[in-house]
């Protein structure tokens, strides 16, 4: 299994654990409101490189626990966008979920 595939597998495993919260209320048949998703939020600029994050917030007033995810790729490939559907799935389960960019090697050590 490649490092990239393993990282994606690990991300999905975390999402599955979050999705299996035993304290969730029983479904009522009503479709829950979609989480609010904000993409391409600038959080820092380092040496001229802009770093962005995507965040998904569940419907409701909170407070909510938060999960922060970083994409796999051995620090040299990939994108926070690889986790877009995962953060939405986590937010639909009652968590704030964020995924952030980081500078990639070999340009940045």
C-alpha positions as CSV (number, residue, x, y, z in Angstrom):
1,X,0.0,0.0,0.0
2,X,1.4,3.4,-1.0
3,X,1.9,6.1,1.7
4,X,-0.8,8.1,0.0
5,X,-3.3,5.3,0.1
6,X,-2.4,4.5,3.7
7,X,-3.0,8.2,4.7
8,X,-6.3,8.2,2.9
9,X,-7.3,4.9,4.6
10,X,-6.3,6.4,8.0
11,X,-8.5,9.5,7.4
12,X,-11.5,7.3,6.5
13,X,-10.9,5.2,9.6
14,X,-11.0,8.3,11.8
15,X,-14.2,9.4,10.1
16,X,-15.8,6.0,10.6
17,X,-14.9,6.2,14.3
18,X,-16.5,9.6,14.6
19,X,-19.6,8.4,12.7
20,X,-20.1,5.6,15.1
21,X,-20.7,7.8,18.2
22,X,-22.8,5.7,20.6
23,X,-24.4,8.7,22.2
24,X,-26.1,9.9,19.0
25,X,-29.8,10.3,19.2
26,X,-31.9,7.8,17.3
27,X,-32.9,8.8,13.8
28,X,-36.3,10.4,13.5
29,X,-36.7,10.2,9.8
30,X,-36.1,13.9,9.3
31,X,-33.1,14.7,7.2
32,X,-30.6,16.8,9.4
33,X,-29.6,20.2,8.1
34,X,-26.4,20.2,6.0
35,X,-23.4,21.5,7.8
36,X,-22.1,25.0,6.9
37,X,-18.9,24.6,4.9
38,X,-16.4,27.4,4.4
39,X,-13.6,26.7,1.9
40,X,-10.4,28.5,1.1
41,X,-10.2,30.4,4.4
42,X,-6.7,32.1,4.5
43,X,-5.1,31.4,7.9
44,X,-1.5,32.3,7.3
45,X,1.1,33.4,4.8
46,X,4.7,32.1,5.3
47,X,7.5,33.2,3.0
48,X,5.0,34.3,0.4
49,X,3.0,31.0,0.5
50,X,-0.6,31.4,1.4
51,X,-2.0,28.6,3.6
52,X,-5.7,27.9,3.6
53,X,-8.1,25.7,5.5
54,X,-11.6,24.3,4.9
55,X,-14.0,24.0,7.8
56,X,-17.4,22.4,8.2
57,X,-19.7,23.3,11.1
58,X,-22.8,21.3,12.1
59,X,-26.2,22.9,12.2
60,X,-27.1,24.2,15.6
61,X,-25.8,26.5,18.3
62,X,-23.0,24.4,19.8
63,X,-20.6,24.3,21.5
64,X,-19.2,21.5,19.4
65,X,-16.0,19.4,19.7
66,X,-13.5,19.9,16.9
67,X,-11.6,17.5,14.7
68,X,-8.6,18.9,12.7
69,X,-7.4,16.7,9.9
70,X,-4.2,17.0,7.7
71,X,-4.1,15.2,4.4
72,X,-1.6,12.4,3.8
73,X,1.1,12.5,1.2
74,X,4.4,12.2,3.0
75,X,4.6,16.0,3.3
76,X,5.3,16.1,-0.5
77,X,1.9,15.7,-2.2
78,X,-1.8,15.9,-1.8
79,X,-4.2,18.7,-0.7
80,X,-6.6,19.6,2.0
81,X,-9.3,19.2,-0.7
82,X,-8.7,15.5,-0.6
83,X,-10.6,15.5,2.7
84,X,-13.6,17.8,1.7
85,X,-16.2,15.0,1.8
86,X,-14.7,13.6,5.0
87,X,-15.0,16.9,7.0
88,X,-18.6,17.3,5.8
89,X,-19.4,13.8,7.0
90,X,-17.8,14.5,10.4
91,X,-19.7,17.8,10.7
92,X,-23.0,16.0,10.0
93,X,-22.3,13.9,13.1
94,X,-22.0,17.0,15.4
95,X,-18.4,17.9,15.2
96,X,-16.7,21.0,13.8
97,X,-14.2,19.6,11.3
98,X,-11.3,21.3,9.6
99,X,-8.6,20.4,7.2
100,X,-5.6,22.7,6.6
101,X,-3.0,23.2,4.0
102,X,0.7,22.9,4.7
103,X,3.8,23.7,2.6
104,X,5.1,20.7,0.6
105,X,8.6,19.2,0.3
106,X,11.0,19.3,-1.3
107,X,10.6,23.1,-1.7
108,X,9.9,23.5,2.0
109,X,11.8,21.4,4.5
